[in-house]
Amino acid sequence: MKTPIRIGVLQLADSAPVIMAHQQGLFARHGLETEIVVSPSWANIADGLAWKKLDAAVIFCPLAMMTALGRRGHDAFLRPLTTISRGGNTIMLRGVNPVETIWHAGSHGRRAFDVWRSSIGRRPRIAVVHIYSTHLLILRRFLKMIDLDMENDIELVVMPPVDMIHALSEKKIDGGCVGPPWGAEAERLGVAFRVGGSSSVFPDHVEKIMVTSGKLSRSEEQIEVMTLALQEAITFCQTTQYRQDVIEALAAPLMEGGLALPAEATRAVLPEGSAKEAINFVSGALQEHDIEWIINDMASLGWLENSEQQTLMHWSVSGAMTSAPPVPL
């Protein structure tokens, strides 16, 4: 009996193309037997890829890059397959917004932060979903826009996206940068307000990509058919007449193959939705302009050596390392 391809996802709206490709039989039509693995955190996704427990996963570029470099304690032969989504991250804070808009660059945003922080009474705890995340890079850029320093002006914590709303309600965190639909859901429930996000910091940035791991990465035939299936699924998820099908699939319980996402917030963040940080599903190979800013920001944080920057640029756009990954740290 053929062993199914195990694809890792999190409970996020931008996992939709993989969920729909599986449920609509697009993978099967291309001769792929698949199993969707809903992981509890991004650390689980990275470890699953590195230790060959997953054959593929929906993931953001920084974590994929660091995993490919061996930073998860094991050499990982990863291959970027296609982009999945663009945008969608929300920067949210609990309490009351001291202004009536998102926080704009410069003194406007800095004054709003100072007023808001005084209501907290201490250095605020802001969550991201993983250190090696697009969310951290977006948050860092946002704070610099309003003349704040991530290292000194906030306390950074790491938390799975699905846990953030409860943590905000319990005042265990004061805010976070999170993917869809959790920012929209926090706003809907009144536990947080939006101060910025992808649309105000780096519009239309590549957010999620699909990567393959291990033996699957070396199978050109399976790579080709999986790419075709995902392209069809992304088109399905972008098509207005199928919106309700996507919402229902994502909102279905985990035991029924869904992601147990809140339906109303999911509706808002899907393409053409009402959320300010709605996502777009876009397929295609990574381009230099897609990942250059990510690599530069990672280097400025001290995550990469000069040689690794060149290696990752080549890996991202060609799917192959130019040299062997360094010894894991």
N, C-alpha and C positions, 0 to 999 in steps of 0.2 A: 504494500500500500504506500502511495506517495506521501511523503511528509509535507504538511502544509507550510507555506511561507508565513512566518510569524512577523506581523507588522505592529510596532508599538505606537500608541497614541496616548494623549492625555485627554481629560474631560474639558475640551476646548472646542469652540465653534469652527476653528480652522482645521480641525481634524475631519471635517465633513466630506471632502473628496474621497478619503480612504473608506469612511463608513459607507458612503453611497456606492462606491465601486464594488465593495463587498456585498452589500444588500441588494443592489440592482443587478448583480451577476456580471458586471463588466470584467472583473478579474477572471471569473470562470469562463466567460466567452472567449477570452484570450488564452485559455488553457492553464490558468494559474489557480491552484488551490490555496486559499489564504485563511489565516486565523488572525483575528484582531485581538491584540493584547492591550487592555486599558491599564496603563501604569499609574501608580499613585503620585509619582514625582518625576521631575526631569533627571534627577540623579539615577533613578531606576532605568530610565530610557538610555542614558549614556552607558551605564554599566551593562545593560542588556546587549547593546551593540558591541561594546568592547570585549565582553566575555562570551559572545556568540549565542546568547539566549534569544536574541532577536535577529531576524534576517534583514529587517528594514524598519524605518521609523520616520515619523513626522517630527521635525526638530528645528530649532533655530540655528543660524549659522555659527555664532560664537561657540556654542557647546559642541556642534558637529566638528568644528575646526580643532578644538582642544582635545576632543576624543580621538580624532584622526592623528594627532601628534603624540598620542600615548599618555595623556594626562590623567586617564582613569585607571592607571596602574597596570595597563596591559596594552601591547601594540594592537591597534585596531585598523584593519583594512576597510576603510569606508569609501564610498563613492557617491558623490552628489548626483542625484537622478534628475530632478526637476524642481522648479519653484512650485510652491503650493498656494501661498497667500502673501498679500502685501498689507501693511498697516494694521490697525486694530488695537494697539496697546493704549491703555488708559492710565493716566496718573491721577490718583484719587486720594483725598484726605477726609478724615472724619471731622465732624463738628459743623461749624457754620462758615461759609465762605464770606470773608470780609468785603469782597467786591462782588459785582453782579455778573462778572464774566470769567472766562479762563484767565490765568495770570500771564500777562504779556512780558516781553523781555525788558530788562533794565529795572529802573527804580519802581515802576508800577508793580511788577511782580515781587520785588524785594520788600516793598512796604506791606503788601498783602501777606507775605510770609511772616514778617515780623509781628503783625497784628494777630495772625492765626497762631503763631508759636506762643505768644503771650497767654493765649487762652489754654494752651496745653500745659504751660508752666515748667517745661523742661525741654531738653533736646529731643525732638520727635523721632519715634521709631518708624522707619519706612521699610516696607518689605519689597523684595523682588523675588522672582520665581526660581532663580538660580544665579550664582555669581557670574558664570559664563553665559550671559543672556543678552539678547537684544534689549530687553527691558532695563537692565542695568545701564546699558549705553545710552538709551533714550532718557532715562532718569538723570544720569550724569549731565547730559547735554542740556536738559531742561533747567537743572539747578544752576549751571554756568550761565544760562540765559538770564536768570534773575539774580545774578551776582552772588551765588552761594557755592560753597565747596562741599562736595559729597563726603569727603573724608572728615570734615570738622563740624559741619552744620547739622548733620543728621546722624542717627544711629541706624546702620543698615542691617537688616535681618533677612534671612532666606526662608521662604514658605511656599508650599504648593499653591497654585492659583485657587483650587477649589476650597482651601481653608481660609482664604483671606476675609471673606464676608463675616464669618463667625468671629474671627480675630478682631475685626473692626468693631463689631457689636460688643465684644467683651473688653474693648479698649486695651487689648494686648499689643496691637499695633496702632499707629496713628495715620497710616496711609500706605499706599503701595503703587507699584506699576505692574499691571496685570493684563493678560490677554482676554479676548472675548469669549464668553459674554459676561465675565465676572465684574468688569467695571460698570457696564450698563445695569447689571443686576444690583450692584451696590447703590447706584443712583436711584433705581426704581424703589428700593426698600428704604431709602432715606438714611442709610448708614454712612454715606460718604458723598462728596461732591467732586466733580471733575475740575482739575486746574490746568490740564494739558494732556498731551499724549502724542501719538504718532503724527496726527494731522498738523499739529502746531510745532513739532520739533523736527521731524524728518518725514514729510509727506510721501506716501507711496513706497516706503522702504520695503525691501524683501523681509518678510517675517518668518514664515515657515518654509522649509524645503523638505523633500523626501531624500533620504540617504539609504543606501544598501550596505550590507556588512558581509564579511566572510566570503563563503563560496558564491553566494548570490551576486556579489560584486564582480566576480570573474566570469559570470555566465552572460555573454553578450545577447544570446537569444532571449533569456528571461528579462534582462534589462530592457530590451527593445519592447517586448510585449507589455511589461509592467508600465513603461512610460506611456504607451498608447492607451492603456486602460485608464491611467490617471488623467491623461489629457481629456478623455471622454467624460470622466467623472467631474473634472473641473468645469467643463462646459455645462454639464448637467446642473451643477451647483450655482452657476452664474445665470441660469435661465429662469426668468420670472415665473413661468408657469409651474416650475417644480419647487418653488420656495416652500410651500406647505409640506411637501413630501420630505424635504430636508429638515424642516423644523421638527416634524413628528419623529423622524428617525433619530435626531440628536436628543430629543426630550425623552425618548423611550428609556425604561429602566436598563441598567447594566445587564441584568440577566436576560433581557430580551434583545441584546445586541446594540442598544443605544448607549448614550453617554450621560443620561440623567441630567441634562442641562435645563435650566429654567426657560420655558417656552417663549414667554413674552420678551425677555432680554435677548434670547437667541434670534427671534424675529427682527429685533431692532438692529442687531450687528451684522446680519447677513447682507450681501450686496443689495444696494438700493434701500436699505433699512433706514430708520429714523435716527439711529445713534450717530453722534458726532465722530465716533471712532469705529465706524463700520469697516468691514474687511472686504477685500477683493480677492477672488480666487484667480490666480494667473499661472499658467504653465509655461515652461520654457527653461532653457539652460541659464545658469548664472552668468552674468556679464561682469566685466571688471568694475563698472560703475556701481553695480549692486553691492559689491563686497569690499571695495577699496576703503570706504569710510569705516567699515566694521574692523578691518585689519588695522587701520591707522589708530582707531580708538583703543583697540586691544593693546597695541604696542605702547601707546601713551600711558596705559595703566601698568605697564611693566610685565605683561603676560607673555610677550614674544621677544625673541632675539631677532636681529636683522635677517639672518638666514631663514628663519621660520616664516617671516613675513613673505618672502619671495616664494617659499615652498607652498604656503597656503594660497597665495594668489594663483599659482599654477594649478594647484589641486582643485580649487573652486571652479575654475573655468574649463579645465580639461578632464577632471575626474581622476587624475593620477598625481602621485607625489613625485617631485623631481629628485628627492633623496630620501633615504630611510628616515623614519621618525626618530627623534632624539630619545635618549634614555628617559623613561617616565619619571616624573618628580613625585 
